[in-house]
Amino acid sequence: MTYNLWETDSRNLIRSFQSEPEALAFVVDEAAERGANAIESWALMSQDDNGHVEGIAAGGELVARARRLVTA
């Protein structure tokens, strides 16, 4: 399973991760450094080995999920 952060406005891949916690930690770090508003257009998607893609969270929901799960 791969976890990909996407910039939804430009449809560019920001970065790929091997686990959701890794991706969420990156989101928390970026929100702290750049501000939550700077990453409002990001979305986290998972992709399994068969190529099935599933949305996990985007925008403010992504930031909230990241903060909740990383600081728990």
C-alpha positions in Angstrom: 0.0 0.0 0.0 1.2 3.5 -0.9 -0.1 6.8 0.5 0.1 9.7 -1.8 -0.3 13.4 -1.1 -1.7 15.3 -4.0 -2.0 19.1 -4.7 -5.6 19.1 -6.0 -5.5 22.5 -7.8 -2.5 21.6 -9.9 -3.0 17.8 -9.8 0.6 17.3 -8.9 2.0 14.6 -6.6 3.6 16.1 -3.6 5.1 13.0 -2.1 4.6 9.3 -1.6 4.8 7.4 1.7 4.8 3.8 2.8 2.4 4.3 5.7 -0.5 6.6 6.6 1.2 7.7 9.8 4.2 8.8 7.9 2.1 10.9 5.5 0.1 12.4 8.4 3.3 13.4 10.2 4.5 15.2 7.1 1.2 17.0 6.9 1.5 18.1 10.5 5.0 19.3 10.0 4.1 21.3 6.8 1.0 22.8 8.5 3.2 24.0 11.4 5.8 25.4 9.1 3.7 26.9 6.3 0.3 27.3 8.0 -2.8 25.1 7.6 -4.2 27.4 4.9 -1.1 26.7 2.7 -2.1 23.1 2.4 -5.9 23.4 2.1 -5.7 22.1 -1.4 -3.9 18.8 -0.5 -5.5 15.4 -0.5 -4.3 12.1 0.8 -5.0 9.0 -1.3 -4.1 5.4 -0.7 -3.2 3.0 -3.5 -3.1 -0.8 -3.1 -0.9 -3.2 -5.1 -3.7 -3.8 -7.6 -3.9 -0.1 -8.4 -7.1 0.6 -6.5 -7.1 4.2 -5.3 -9.1 5.5 -2.3 -9.5 9.0 -0.9 -8.7 9.3 2.8 -9.0 13.0 3.5 -8.6 16.4 1.9 -8.3 20.1 2.9 -9.1 21.0 6.4 -10.3 17.5 7.1 -6.8 16.2 6.2 -5.1 18.7 8.6 -7.5 17.9 11.4 -7.1 14.1 10.9 -3.3 14.5 10.8 -3.2 16.6 14.0 -5.6 14.2 15.8 -3.8 11.0 14.9 -0.2 12.3 15.1 -0.6 13.9 18.5 -2.7 11.0 20.0 
